[in-house]
């Protein structure tokens, strides 16, 4: 533990893989409810608040 605050992003997605290759399906950026519930913060960050 460093004692400081770290920022990161979490992406949730389904991955399809075959011997011929792979693909990411339906990626979604996870945002905590504390962020999405703050409509002003979402507008300022350029998010739609969902």
mmCIF entry with sequence, helices, sheets and N, C-alpha, C, O atoms, coordinates in Angstrom:
data_MODEL
# 
_entry.id   MODEL 
# 
_entity.id                         1 
_entity.type                       polymer 
_entity.pdbx_number_of_molecules   1 
# 
_entity_poly.entity_id                      1 
_entity_poly.type                           'polypeptide(L)' 
_entity_poly.nstd_linkage                   no 
_entity_poly.nstd_monomer                   no 
_entity_poly.pdbx_seq_one_letter_code       
;(UNK)(UNK)(UNK)(UNK)(UNK)(UNK)(UNK)(UNK)(UNK)(UNK)(UNK)(UNK)(UNK)(UNK)(UNK)(UNK)
(UNK)(UNK)(UNK)(UNK)(UNK)(UNK)(UNK)(UNK)(UNK)(UNK)(UNK)(UNK)(UNK)(UNK)(UNK)(UNK)
(UNK)(UNK)(UNK)(UNK)(UNK)(UNK)(UNK)(UNK)(UNK)(UNK)(UNK)(UNK)(UNK)(UNK)(UNK)(UNK)
(UNK)(UNK)
;
_entity_poly.pdbx_seq_one_letter_code_can   XXXXXXXXXXXXXXXXXXXXXXXXXXXXXXXXXXXXXXXXXXXXXXXXXX 
_entity_poly.pdbx_strand_id                 A 
# 
loop_
_entity_poly_seq.entity_id 
_entity_poly_seq.num 
_entity_poly_seq.mon_id 
_entity_poly_seq.hetero 
1 1  UNK n 
1 2  UNK n 
1 3  UNK n 
1 4  UNK n 
1 5  UNK n 
1 6  UNK n 
1 7  UNK n 
1 8  UNK n 
1 9  UNK n 
1 10 UNK n 
1 11 UNK n 
1 12 UNK n 
1 13 UNK n 
1 14 UNK n 
1 15 UNK n 
1 16 UNK n 
1 17 UNK n 
1 18 UNK n 
1 19 UNK n 
1 20 UNK n 
1 21 UNK n 
1 22 UNK n 
1 23 UNK n 
1 24 UNK n 
1 25 UNK n 
1 26 UNK n 
1 27 UNK n 
1 28 UNK n 
1 29 UNK n 
1 30 UNK n 
1 31 UNK n 
1 32 UNK n 
1 33 UNK n 
1 34 UNK n 
1 35 UNK n 
1 36 UNK n 
1 37 UNK n 
1 38 UNK n 
1 39 UNK n 
1 40 UNK n 
1 41 UNK n 
1 42 UNK n 
1 43 UNK n 
1 44 UNK n 
1 45 UNK n 
1 46 UNK n 
1 47 UNK n 
1 48 UNK n 
1 49 UNK n 
1 50 UNK n 
# 
_struct_asym.id          A 
_struct_asym.entity_id   1 
# 
loop_
_struct_conf.conf_type_id 
_struct_conf.id 
_struct_conf.pdbx_PDB_helix_id 
_struct_conf.beg_label_comp_id 
_struct_conf.beg_label_asym_id 
_struct_conf.beg_label_seq_id 
_struct_conf.pdbx_beg_PDB_ins_code 
_struct_conf.end_label_comp_id 
_struct_conf.end_label_asym_id 
_struct_conf.end_label_seq_id 
_struct_conf.pdbx_end_PDB_ins_code 
_struct_conf.beg_auth_comp_id 
_struct_conf.beg_auth_asym_id 
_struct_conf.beg_auth_seq_id 
_struct_conf.end_auth_comp_id 
_struct_conf.end_auth_asym_id 
_struct_conf.end_auth_seq_id 
_struct_conf.pdbx_PDB_helix_class 
_struct_conf.details 
_struct_conf.pdbx_PDB_helix_length 
HELX_P HELX_P1 AA1 UNK A 33 ? UNK A 36 ? UNK A 33 UNK A 36 1 ? 4 
HELX_P HELX_P2 AA2 UNK A 39 ? UNK A 45 ? UNK A 39 UNK A 45 1 ? 7 
# 
_struct_conf_type.id          HELX_P 
_struct_conf_type.criteria    ? 
_struct_conf_type.reference   ? 
# 
_struct_sheet.id               AA1 
_struct_sheet.type             ? 
_struct_sheet.number_strands   2 
_struct_sheet.details          ? 
# 
_struct_sheet_order.sheet_id     AA1 
_struct_sheet_order.range_id_1   1 
_struct_sheet_order.range_id_2   2 
_struct_sheet_order.offset       ? 
_struct_sheet_order.sense        anti-parallel 
# 
loop_
_struct_sheet_range.sheet_id 
_struct_sheet_range.id 
_struct_sheet_range.beg_label_comp_id 
_struct_sheet_range.beg_label_asym_id 
_struct_sheet_range.beg_label_seq_id 
_struct_sheet_range.pdbx_beg_PDB_ins_code 
_struct_sheet_range.end_label_comp_id 
_struct_sheet_range.end_label_asym_id 
_struct_sheet_range.end_label_seq_id 
_struct_sheet_range.pdbx_end_PDB_ins_code 
_struct_sheet_range.beg_auth_comp_id 
_struct_sheet_range.beg_auth_asym_id 
_struct_sheet_range.beg_auth_seq_id 
_struct_sheet_range.end_auth_comp_id 
_struct_sheet_range.end_auth_asym_id 
_struct_sheet_range.end_auth_seq_id 
AA1 1 UNK A 10 ? UNK A 18 ? UNK A 10 UNK A 18 
AA1 2 UNK A 21 ? UNK A 30 ? UNK A 21 UNK A 30 
# 
loop_
_atom_site.group_PDB 
_atom_site.id 
_atom_site.type_symbol 
_atom_site.label_atom_id 
_atom_site.label_alt_id 
_atom_site.label_comp_id 
_atom_site.label_asym_id 
_atom_site.label_entity_id 
_atom_site.label_seq_id 
_atom_site.pdbx_PDB_ins_code 
_atom_site.Cartn_x 
_atom_site.Cartn_y 
_atom_site.Cartn_z 
_atom_site.occupancy 
_atom_site.B_iso_or_equiv 
_atom_site.pdbx_formal_charge 
_atom_site.auth_seq_id 
_atom_site.auth_comp_id 
_atom_site.auth_asym_id 
_atom_site.auth_atom_id 
_atom_site.pdbx_PDB_model_num 
ATOM 1   N N  . UNK A 1 1  ? 0.847   -1.177  0.000   1.00 0.00 ? 1  UNK A N  1 
ATOM 2   C CA . UNK A 1 1  ? 0.000   0.000   0.000   1.00 0.00 ? 1  UNK A CA 1 
ATOM 3   C C  . UNK A 1 1  ? 0.886   1.232   0.000   1.00 0.00 ? 1  UNK A C  1 
ATOM 4   O O  . UNK A 1 1  ? 1.827   1.345   0.786   1.00 0.00 ? 1  UNK A O  1 
ATOM 5   N N  . UNK A 1 2  ? 0.563   2.154   -0.903  1.00 0.00 ? 2  UNK A N  1 
ATOM 6   C CA . UNK A 1 2  ? 1.400   3.343   -1.036  1.00 0.00 ? 2  UNK A CA 1 
ATOM 7   C C  . UNK A 1 2  ? 0.912   4.520   -0.204  1.00 0.00 ? 2  UNK A C  1 
ATOM 8   O O  . UNK A 1 2  ? 1.671   5.455   0.051   1.00 0.00 ? 2  UNK A O  1 
ATOM 9   N N  . UNK A 1 3  ? -0.366  4.480   0.228   1.00 0.00 ? 3  UNK A N  1 
ATOM 10  C CA . UNK A 1 3  ? -0.896  5.582   1.004   1.00 0.00 ? 3  UNK A CA 1 
ATOM 11  C C  . UNK A 1 3  ? -1.421  6.724   0.154   1.00 0.00 ? 3  UNK A C  1 
ATOM 12  O O  . UNK A 1 3  ? -1.955  7.694   0.692   1.00 0.00 ? 3  UNK A O  1 
ATOM 13  N N  . UNK A 1 4  ? -1.280  6.632   -1.175  1.00 0.00 ? 4  UNK A N  1 
ATOM 14  C CA . UNK A 1 4  ? -1.811  7.668   -2.041  1.00 0.00 ? 4  UNK A CA 1 
ATOM 15  C C  . UNK A 1 4  ? -3.002  7.123   -2.829  1.00 0.00 ? 4  UNK A C  1 
ATOM 16  O O  . UNK A 1 4  ? -3.300  5.930   -2.774  1.00 0.00 ? 4  UNK A O  1 
ATOM 17  N N  . UNK A 1 5  ? -3.673  8.000   -3.555  1.00 0.00 ? 5  UNK A N  1 
ATOM 18  C CA . UNK A 1 5  ? -4.857  7.616   -4.323  1.00 0.00 ? 5  UNK A CA 1 
ATOM 19  C C  . UNK A 1 5  ? -4.436  7.312   -5.753  1.00 0.00 ? 5  UNK A C  1 
ATOM 20  O O  . UNK A 1 5  ? -3.726  8.092   -6.388  1.00 0.00 ? 5  UNK A O  1 
ATOM 21  N N  . UNK A 1 6  ? -4.884  6.171   -6.245  1.00 0.00 ? 6  UNK A N  1 
ATOM 22  C CA . UNK A 1 6  ? -4.584  5.757   -7.612  1.00 0.00 ? 6  UNK A CA 1 
ATOM 23  C C  . UNK A 1 6  ? -5.866  5.809   -8.441  1.00 0.00 ? 6  UNK A C  1 
ATOM 24  O O  . UNK A 1 6  ? -6.930  5.423   -7.959  1.00 0.00 ? 6  UNK A O  1 
ATOM 25  N N  . UNK A 1 7  ? -5.774  6.272   -9.655  1.00 0.00 ? 7  UNK A N  1 
ATOM 26  C CA . UNK A 1 7  ? -6.898  6.271   -10.578 1.00 0.00 ? 7  UNK A CA 1 
ATOM 27  C C  . UNK A 1 7  ? -6.696  5.162   -11.590 1.00 0.00 ? 7  UNK A C  1 
ATOM 28  O O  . UNK A 1 7  ? -5.575  4.911   -12.032 1.00 0.00 ? 7  UNK A O  1 
ATOM 29  N N  . UNK A 1 8  ? -7.774  4.504   -11.954 1.00 0.00 ? 8  UNK A N  1 
ATOM 30  C CA . UNK A 1 8  ? -7.685  3.461   -12.964 1.00 0.00 ? 8  UNK A CA 1 
ATOM 31  C C  . UNK A 1 8  ? -9.036  3.314   -13.639 1.00 0.00 ? 8  UNK A C  1 
ATOM 32  O O  . UNK A 1 8  ? -10.033 3.877   -13.187 1.00 0.00 ? 8  UNK A O  1 
ATOM 33  N N  . UNK A 1 9  ? -9.063  2.561   -14.712 1.00 0.00 ? 9  UNK A N  1 
ATOM 34  C CA . UNK A 1 9  ? -10.298 2.238   -15.407 1.00 0.00 ? 9  UNK A CA 1 
ATOM 35  C C  . UNK A 1 9  ? -10.451 0.733   -15.432 1.00 0.00 ? 9  UNK A C  1 
ATOM 36  O O  . UNK A 1 9  ? -9.465  0.002   -15.523 1.00 0.00 ? 9  UNK A O  1 
ATOM 37  N N  . UNK A 1 10 ? -11.687 0.270   -15.350 1.00 0.00 ? 10 UNK A N  1 
ATOM 38  C CA . UNK A 1 10 ? -11.976 -1.156  -15.415 1.00 0.00 ? 10 UNK A CA 1 
ATOM 39  C C  . UNK A 1 10 ? -12.898 -1.378  -16.607 1.00 0.00 ? 10 UNK A C  1 
ATOM 40  O O  . UNK A 1 10 ? -13.944 -0.739  -16.721 1.00 0.00 ? 10 UNK A O  1 
ATOM 41  N N  . UNK A 1 11 ? -12.505 -2.281  -17.489 1.00 0.00 ? 11 UNK A N  1 
ATOM 42  C CA . UNK A 1 11 ? -13.308 -2.607  -18.659 1.00 0.00 ? 11 UNK A CA 1 
ATOM 43  C C  . UNK A 1 11 ? -13.820 -4.033  -18.503 1.00 0.00 ? 11 UNK A C  1 
ATOM 44  O O  . UNK A 1 11 ? -13.046 -4.960  -18.266 1.00 0.00 ? 11 UNK A O  1 
ATOM 45  N N  . UNK A 1 12 ? -15.118 -4.195  -18.637 1.00 0.00 ? 12 UNK A N  1 
ATOM 46  C CA . UNK A 1 12 ? -15.735 -5.512  -18.579 1.00 0.00 ? 12 UNK A CA 1 
ATOM 47  C C  . UNK A 1 12 ? -16.103 -5.895  -20.004 1.00 0.00 ? 12 UNK A C  1 
ATOM 48  O O  . UNK A 1 12 ? -16.748 -5.114  -20.704 1.00 0.00 ? 12 UNK A O  1 
ATOM 49  N N  . UNK A 1 13 ? -15.700 -7.098  -20.449 1.00 0.00 ? 13 UNK A N  1 
ATOM 50  C CA . UNK A 1 13 ? -16.038 -7.504  -21.808 1.00 0.00 ? 13 UNK A CA 1 
ATOM 51  C C  . UNK A 1 13 ? -16.077 -9.017  -21.933 1.00 0.00 ? 13 UNK A C  1 
ATOM 52  O O  . UNK A 1 13 ? -15.497 -9.746  -21.128 1.00 0.00 ? 13 UNK A O  1 
ATOM 53  N N  . UNK A 1 14 ? -16.763 -9.454  -22.944 1.00 0.00 ? 14 UNK A N  1 
ATOM 54  C CA . UNK A 1 14 ? -16.807 -10.860 -23.293 1.00 0.00 ? 14 UNK A CA 1 
ATOM 55  C C  . UNK A 1 14 ? -15.793 -11.064 -24.413 1.00 0.00 ? 14 UNK A C  1 
ATOM 56  O O  . UNK A 1 14 ? -15.742 -10.271 -25.353 1.00 0.00 ? 14 UNK A O  1 
ATOM 57  N N  . UNK A 1 15 ? -14.988 -12.117 -24.322 1.00 0.00 ? 15 UNK A N  1 
ATOM 58  C CA . UNK A 1 15 ? -14.001 -12.407 -25.355 1.00 0.00 ? 15 UNK A CA 1 
ATOM 59  C C  . UNK A 1 15 ? -14.341 -13.732 -26.027 1.00 0.00 ? 15 UNK A C  1 
ATOM 60  O O  . UNK A 1 15 ? -14.565 -14.742 -25.361 1.00 0.00 ? 15 UNK A O  1 
ATOM 61  N N  . UNK A 1 16 ? -14.375 -13.710 -27.352 1.00 0.00 ? 16 UNK A N  1 
ATOM 62  C CA . UNK A 1 16 ? -14.632 -14.908 -28.147 1.00 0.00 ? 16 UNK A CA 1 
ATOM 63  C C  . UNK A 1 16 ? -13.293 -15.364 -28.707 1.00 0.00 ? 16 UNK A C  1 
ATOM 64  O O  . UNK A 1 16 ? -12.601 -14.586 -29.363 1.00 0.00 ? 16 UNK A O  1 
ATOM 65  N N  . UNK A 1 17 ? -12.921 -16.608 -28.458 1.00 0.00 ? 17 UNK A N  1 
ATOM 66  C CA . UNK A 1 17 ? -11.627 -17.106 -28.919 1.00 0.00 ? 17 UNK A CA 1 
ATOM 67  C C  . UNK A 1 17 ? -11.781 -18.445 -29.627 1.00 0.00 ? 17 UNK A C  1 
ATOM 68  O O  . UNK A 1 17 ? -12.506 -19.329 -29.168 1.00 0.00 ? 17 UNK A O  1 
ATOM 69  N N  . UNK A 1 18 ? -11.091 -18.578 -30.749 1.00 0.00 ? 18 UNK A N  1 
ATOM 70  C CA . UNK A 1 18 ? -11.031 -19.827 -31.506 1.00 0.00 ? 18 UNK A CA 1 
ATOM 71  C C  . UNK A 1 18 ? -9.579  -20.044 -31.908 1.00 0.00 ? 18 UNK A C  1 
ATOM 72  O O  . UNK A 1 18 ? -8.761  -19.140 -31.738 1.00 0.00 ? 18 UNK A O  1 
ATOM 73  N N  . UNK A 1 19 ? -9.240  -21.203 -32.431 1.00 0.00 ? 19 UNK A N  1 
ATOM 74  C CA . UNK A 1 19 ? -7.868  -21.407 -32.909 1.00 0.00 ? 19 UNK A CA 1 
ATOM 75  C C  . UNK A 1 19 ? -7.483  -20.411 -34.016 1.00 0.00 ? 19 UNK A C  1 
ATOM 76  O O  . UNK A 1 19 ? -6.299  -20.142 -34.219 1.00 0.00 ? 19 UNK A O  1 
ATOM 77  N N  . UNK A 1 20 ? -8.478  -19.865 -34.730 1.00 0.00 ? 20 UNK A N  1 
ATOM 78  C CA . UNK A 1 20 ? -8.196  -18.924 -35.810 1.00 0.00 ? 20 UNK A CA 1 
ATOM 79  C C  . UNK A 1 20 ? -8.051  -17.477 -35.372 1.00 0.00 ? 20 UNK A C  1 
ATOM 80  O O  . UNK A 1 20 ? -7.640  -16.637 -36.173 1.00 0.00 ? 20 UNK A O  1 
ATOM 81  N N  . UNK A 1 21 ? -8.375  -17.162 -34.133 1.00 0.00 ? 21 UNK A N  1 
ATOM 82  C CA . UNK A 1 21 ? -8.263  -15.784 -33.661 1.00 0.00 ? 21 UNK A CA 1 
ATOM 83  C C  . UNK A 1 21 ? -9.198  -15.512 -32.500 1.00 0.00 ? 21 UNK A C  1 
ATOM 84  O O  . UNK A 1 21 ? -9.823  -16.422 -31.957 1.00 0.00 ? 21 UNK A O  1 
ATOM 85  N N  . UNK A 1 22 ? -9.284  -14.244 -32.128 1.00 0.00 ? 22 UNK A N  1 
ATOM 86  C CA . UNK A 1 22 ? -10.143 -13.858 -31.010 1.00 0.00 ? 22 UNK A CA 1 
ATOM 87  C C  . UNK A 1 22 ? -10.760 -12.491 -31.279 1.00 0.00 ? 22 UNK A C  1 
ATOM 88  O O  . UNK A 1 22 ? -10.283 -11.740 -32.130 1.00 0.00 ? 22 UNK A O  1 
ATOM 89  N N  . UNK A 1 23 ? -11.817 -12.179 -30.553 1.00 0.00 ? 23 UNK A N  1 
ATOM 90  C CA . UNK A 1 23 ? -12.487 -10.888 -30.687 1.00 0.00 ? 23 UNK A CA 1 
ATOM 91  C C  . UNK A 1 23 ? -13.066 -10.480 -29.340 1.00 0.00 ? 23 UNK A C  1 
ATOM 92  O O  . UNK A 1 23 ? -13.530 -11.319 -28.567 1.00 0.00 ? 23 UNK A O  1 
ATOM 93  N N  . UNK A 1 24 ? -13.029 -9.171  -29.072 1.00 0.00 ? 24 UNK A N  1 
ATOM 94  C CA . UNK A 1 24 ? -13.673 -8.628  -27.882 1.00 0.00 ? 24 UNK A CA 1 
ATOM 95  C C  . UNK A 1 24 ? -15.108 -8.294  -28.252 1.00 0.00 ? 24 UNK A C  1 
ATOM 96  O O  . UNK A 1 24 ? -15.346 -7.617  -29.252 1.00 0.00 ? 24 UNK A O  1 
ATOM 97  N N  . UNK A 1 25 ? -16.066 -8.758  -27.465 1.00 0.00 ? 25 UNK A N  1 
ATOM 98  C CA . UNK A 1 25 ? -17.481 -8.573  -27.752 1.00 0.00 ? 25 UNK A CA 1 
ATOM 99  C C  . UNK A 1 25 ? -18.123 -7.749  -26.640 1.00 0.00 ? 25 UNK A C  1 
ATOM 100 O O  . UNK A 1 25 ? -17.981 -8.065  -25.459 1.00 0.00 ? 25 UNK A O  1 
ATOM 101 N N  . UNK A 1 26 ? -18.821 -6.703  -27.027 1.00 0.00 ? 26 UNK A N  1 
ATOM 102 C CA . UNK A 1 26 ? -19.605 -5.885  -26.104 1.00 0.00 ? 26 UNK A CA 1 
ATOM 103 C C  . UNK A 1 26 ? -18.799 -5.330  -24.922 1.00 0.00 ? 26 UNK A C  1 
ATOM 104 O O  . UNK A 1 26 ? -19.153 -5.584  -23.771 1.00 0.00 ? 26 UNK A O  1 
ATOM 105 N N  . UNK A 1 27 ? -17.720 -4.576  -25.188 1.00 0.00 ? 27 UNK A N  1 
ATOM 106 C CA . UNK A 1 27 ? -16.969 -3.986  -24.079 1.00 0.00 ? 27 UNK A CA 1 
ATOM 107 C C  . UNK A 1 27 ? -17.767 -2.884  -23.383 1.00 0.00 ? 27 UNK A C  1 
ATOM 108 O O  . UNK A 1 27 ? -18.476 -2.119  -24.036 1.00 0.00 ? 27 UNK A O  1 
ATOM 109 N N  . UNK A 1 28 ? -17.650 -2.807  -22.076 1.00 0.00 ? 28 UNK A N  1 
ATOM 110 C CA . UNK A 1 28 ? -18.329 -1.781  -21.276 1.00 0.00 ? 28 UNK A CA 1 
ATOM 111 C C  . UNK A 1 28 ? -17.358 -1.228  -20.240 1.00 0.00 ? 28 UNK A C  1 
ATOM 112 O O  . UNK A 1 28 ? -16.681 -1.986  -19.546 1.00 0.00 ? 28 UNK A O  1 
ATOM 113 N N  . UNK A 1 29 ? -17.293 0.077   -20.142 1.00 0.00 ? 29 UNK A N  1 
ATOM 114 C CA . UNK A 1 29 ? -16.482 0.717   -19.114 1.00 0.00 ? 29 UNK A CA 1 
ATOM 115 C C  . UNK A 1 29 ? -17.273 0.724   -17.816 1.00 0.00 ? 29 UNK A C  1 
ATOM 116 O O  . UNK A 1 29 ? -18.402 1.213   -17.778 1.00 0.00 ? 29 UNK A O  1 
ATOM 117 N N  . UNK A 1 30 ? -16.685 0.183   -16.749 1.00 0.00 ? 30 UNK A N  1 
ATOM 118 C CA . UNK A 1 30 ? -17.345 0.162   -15.440 1.00 0.00 ? 30 UNK A CA 1 
ATOM 119 C C  . UNK A 1 30 ? -17.076 1.477   -14.725 1.00 0.00 ? 30 UNK A C  1 
ATOM 120 O O  . UNK A 1 30 ? -15.928 1.904   -14.601 1.00 0.00 ? 30 UNK A O  1 
ATOM 121 N N  . UNK A 1 31 ? -18.133 2.108   -14.260 1.00 0.00 ? 31 UNK A N  1 
ATOM 122 C CA . UNK A 1 31 ? -18.022 3.312   -13.442 1.00 0.00 ? 31 UNK A CA 1 
ATOM 123 C C  . UNK A 1 31 ? -18.783 3.074   -12.142 1.00 0.00 ? 31 UNK A C  1 
ATOM 124 O O  . UNK A 1 31 ? -19.921 2.607   -12.173 1.00 0.00 ? 31 UNK A O  1 
ATOM 125 N N  . UNK A 1 32 ? -18.178 3.385   -11.013 1.00 0.00 ? 32 UNK A N  1 
ATOM 126 C CA . UNK A 1 32 ? -18.860 3.197   -9.726  1.00 0.00 ? 32 UNK A CA 1 
ATOM 127 C C  . UNK A 1 32 ? -20.123 4.055   -9.632  1.00 0.00 ? 32 UNK A C  1 
ATOM 128 O O  . UNK A 1 32 ? -20.189 5.141   -10.208 1.00 0.00 ? 32 UNK A O  1 
ATOM 129 N N  . UNK A 1 33 ? -21.110 3.565   -8.909  1.00 0.00 ? 33 UNK A N  1 
ATOM 130 C CA . UNK A 1 33 ? -22.366 4.293   -8.739  1.00 0.00 ? 33 UNK A CA 1 
ATOM 131 C C  . UNK A 1 33 ? -22.137 5.675   -8.136  1.00 0.00 ? 33 UNK A C  1 
ATOM 132 O O  . UNK A 1 33 ? -22.864 6.617   -8.451  1.00 0.00 ? 33 UNK A O  1 
ATOM 133 N N  . UNK A 1 34 ? -21.134 5.802   -7.274  1.00 0.00 ? 34 UNK A N  1 
ATOM 134 C CA . UNK A 1 34 ? -20.849 7.113   -6.664  1.00 0.00 ? 34 UNK A CA 1 
ATOM 135 C C  . UNK A 1 34 ? -20.493 8.141   -7.737  1.00 0.00 ? 34 UNK A C  1 
ATOM 136 O O  . UNK A 1 34 ? -20.713 9.336   -7.538  1.00 0.00 ? 34 UNK A O  1 
ATOM 137 N N  . UNK A 1 35 ? -19.955 7.703   -8.853  1.00 0.00 ? 35 UNK A N  1 
ATOM 138 C CA . UNK A 1 35 ? -19.627 8.614   -9.955  1.00 0.00 ? 35 UNK A CA 1 
ATOM 139 C C  . UNK A 1 35 ? -20.853 8.881   -10.817 1.00 0.00 ? 35 UNK A C  1 
ATOM 140 O O  . UNK A 1 35 ? -21.152 10.030  -11.140 1.00 0.00 ? 35 UNK A O  1 
ATOM 141 N N  . UNK A 1 36 ? -21.568 7.805   -11.192 1.00 0.00 ? 36 UNK A N  1 
ATOM 142 C CA . UNK A 1 36 ? -22.690 7.977   -12.111 1.00 0.00 ? 36 UNK A CA 1 
ATOM 143 C C  . UNK A 1 36 ? -23.895 8.633   -11.453 1.00 0.00 ? 36 UNK A C  1 
ATOM 144 O O  . UNK A 1 36 ? -24.733 9.207   -12.149 1.00 0.00 ? 36 UNK A O  1 
ATOM 145 N N  . UNK A 1 37 ? -24.004 8.564   -10.133 1.00 0.00 ? 37 UNK A N  1 
ATOM 146 C CA . UNK A 1 37 ? -25.097 9.227   -9.423  1.00 0.00 ? 37 UNK A CA 1 
ATOM 147 C C  . UNK A 1 37 ? -24.902 10.735  -9.341  1.00 0.00 ? 37 UNK A C  1 
ATOM 148 O O  . UNK A 1 37 ? -25.849 11.466  -9.050  1.00 0.00 ? 37 UNK A O  1 
ATOM 149 N N  . UNK A 1 38 ? -23.687 11.205  -9.592  1.00 0.00 ? 38 UNK A N  1 
ATOM 150 C CA . UNK A 1 38 ? -23.367 12.630  -9.553  1.00 0.00 ? 38 UNK A CA 1 
ATOM 151 C C  . UNK A 1 38 ? -23.459 13.181  -10.979 1.00 0.00 ? 38 UNK A C  1 
ATOM 152 O O  . UNK A 1 38 ? -22.477 13.169  -11.721 1.00 0.00 ? 38 UNK A O  1 
ATOM 153 N N  . UNK A 1 39 ? -24.655 13.667  -11.355 1.00 0.00 ? 39 UNK A N  1 
ATOM 154 C CA . UNK A 1 39 ? -24.901 14.105  -12.734 1.00 0.00 ? 39 UNK A CA 1 
ATOM 155 C C  . UNK A 1 39 ? -23.966 15.241  -13.158 1.00 0.00 ? 39 UNK A C  1 
ATOM 156 O O  . UNK A 1 39 ? -23.508 15.268  -14.300 1.00 0.00 ? 39 UNK A O  1 
ATOM 157 N N  . UNK A 1 40 ? -23.678 16.174  -12.251 1.00 0.00 ? 40 UNK A N  1 
ATOM 158 C CA . UNK A 1 40 ? -22.783 17.285  -12.587 1.00 0.00 ? 40 UNK A CA 1 
ATOM 159 C C  . UNK A 1 40 ? -21.384 16.763  -12.910 1.00 0.00 ? 40 UNK A C  1 
ATOM 160 O O  . UNK A 1 40 ? -20.740 17.238  -13.845 1.00 0.00 ? 40 UNK A O  1 
ATOM 161 N N  . UNK A 1 41 ? -20.926 15.797  -12.142 1.00 0.00 ? 41 UNK A N  1 
ATOM 162 C CA . UNK A 1 41 ? -19.599 15.208  -12.384 1.00 0.00 ? 41 UNK A CA 1 
ATOM 163 C C  . UNK A 1 41 ? -19.558 14.517  -13.746 1.00 0.00 ? 41 UNK A C  1 
ATOM 164 O O  . UNK A 1 41 ? -18.568 14.621  -14.470 1.00 0.00 ? 41 UNK A O  1 
ATOM 165 N N  . UNK A 1 42 ? -20.634 13.815  -14.091 1.00 0.00 ? 42 UNK A N  1 
ATOM 166 C CA . UNK A 1 42 ? -20.703 13.127  -15.384 1.00 0.00 ? 42 UNK A CA 1 
ATOM 167 C C  . UNK A 1 42 ? -20.667 14.124  -16.533 1.00 0.00 ? 42 UNK A C  1 
ATOM 168 O O  . UNK A 1 42 ? -19.945 13.923  -17.510 1.00 0.00 ? 42 UNK A O  1 
ATOM 169 N N  . UNK A 1 43 ? -21.449 15.207  -16.420 1.00 0.00 ? 43 UNK A N  1 
ATOM 170 C CA . UNK A 1 43 ? -21.463 16.225  -17.474 1.00 0.00 ? 43 UNK A CA 1 
ATOM 171 C C  . UNK A 1 43 ? -20.084 16.845  -17.641 1.00 0.00 ? 43 UNK A C  1 
ATOM 172 O O  . UNK A 1 43 ? -19.611 17.031  -18.762 1.00 0.00 ? 43 UNK A O  1 
ATOM 173 N N  . UNK A 1 44 ? -19.443 17.164  -16.524 1.00 0.00 ? 44 UNK A N  1 
ATOM 174 C CA . UNK A 1 44 ? -18.114 17.786  -16.568 1.00 0.00 ? 44 UNK A CA 1 
ATOM 175 C C  . UNK A 1 44 ? -17.077 16.858  -17.209 1.00 0.00 ? 44 UNK A C  1 
ATOM 176 O O  . UNK A 1 44 ? -16.175 17.314  -17.911 1.00 0.00 ? 44 UNK A O  1 
ATOM 177 N N  . UNK A 1 45 ? -17.216 15.554  -16.959 1.00 0.00 ? 45 UNK A N  1 
ATOM 178 C CA . UNK A 1 45 ? -16.267 14.580  -17.500 1.00 0.00 ? 45 UNK A CA 1 
ATOM 179 C C  . UNK A 1 45 ? -16.608 14.154  -18.930 1.00 0.00 ? 45 UNK A C  1 
ATOM 180 O O  . UNK A 1 45 ? -15.829 13.458  -19.581 1.00 0.00 ? 45 UNK A O  1 
ATOM 181 N N  . UNK A 1 46 ? -17.786 14.582  -19.410 1.00 0.00 ? 46 UNK A N  1 
ATOM 182 C CA . UNK A 1 46 ? -18.180 14.209  -20.761 1.00 0.00 ? 46 UNK A CA 1 
ATOM 183 C C  . UNK A 1 46 ? -18.905 12.880  -20.835 1.00 0.00 ? 46 UNK A C  1 
ATOM 184 O O  . UNK A 1 46 ? -19.061 12.320  -21.920 1.00 0.00 ? 46 UNK A O  1 
ATOM 185 N N  . UNK A 1 47 ? -19.358 12.359  -19.677 1.00 0.00 ? 47 UNK A N  1 
ATOM 186 C CA . UNK A 1 47 ? -20.109 11.107  -19.651 1.00 0.00 ? 47 UNK A CA 1 
ATOM 187 C C  . UNK A 1 47 ? -21.597 11.385  -19.704 1.00 0.00 ? 47 UNK A C  1 
ATOM 188 O O  . UNK A 1 47 ? -22.032 12.515  -19.480 1.00 0.00 ? 47 UNK A O  1 
ATOM 189 N N  . UNK A 1 48 ? -22.373 10.366  -19.997 1.00 0.00 ? 48 UNK A N  1 
ATOM 190 C CA . UNK A 1 48 ? -23.809 10.572  -20.083 1.00 0.00 ? 48 UNK A CA 1 
ATOM 191 C C  . UNK A 1 48 ? -24.541 10.226  -18.785 1.00 0.00 ? 48 UNK A C  1 
ATOM 192 O O  . UNK A 1 48 ? -25.760 10.378  -18.706 1.00 0.00 ? 48 UNK A O  1 
ATOM 193 N N  . UNK A 1 49 ? -23.820 9.771   -17.781 1.00 0.00 ? 49 UNK A N  1 
ATOM 194 C CA . UNK A 1 49 ? -24.436 9.545   -16.486 1.00 0.00 ? 49 UNK A CA 1 
ATOM 195 C C  . UNK A 1 49 ? -25.141 8.232   -16.313 1.00 0.00 ? 49 UNK A C  1 
ATOM 196 O O  . UNK A 1 49 ? -25.868 8.044   -15.337 1.00 0.00 ? 49 UNK A O  1 
ATOM 197 N N  . UNK A 1 50 ? -24.941 7.301   -17.249 1.00 0.00 ? 50 UNK A N  1 
ATOM 198 C CA . UNK A 1 50 ? -25.556 5.990   -17.097 1.00 0.00 ? 50 UNK A CA 1 
ATOM 199 C C  . UNK A 1 50 ? -24.615 5.039   -16.438 1.00 0.00 ? 50 UNK A C  1 
ATOM 200 O O  . UNK A 1 50 ? -24.961 3.877   -16.225 1.00 0.00 ? 50 UNK A O  1 
# 
